[in-house]
């Protein structure tokens, strides 16, 4: 079963951080793009980024 997406808005401050700090907050979120013809609401299911390597 797929869990309901988190529709709690992220604040602007949430994105004013380094990308590696923002990325873990995105999976499961719905990113809303509103335009005159309606809105597009894709749900983030995964993010890709550089693999973190342990020392």
C-alpha positions, 0 to 999 in steps of 0.5 A, a space after each residue: 500500500 502506498 502512503 498518502 503524500 505529505 501535503 504540508 507546505 515546506 517554507 521558503 527557508 526549507 530551501 535556503 539550505 545546502 542541497 544535501 540537507 534539502 534532498 532527504 526532505 523531498 521524497 513523499 512530498 507533492 511539488 505543486 506548480 500552479 499555472 493558468 490552465 490548472 496545476 501539476 502535482 507530481 509526487 516525489 518518490 525518490 531523489 538522486 544525488 552523490 553517494 555519501 561515502 563513509 571514511 
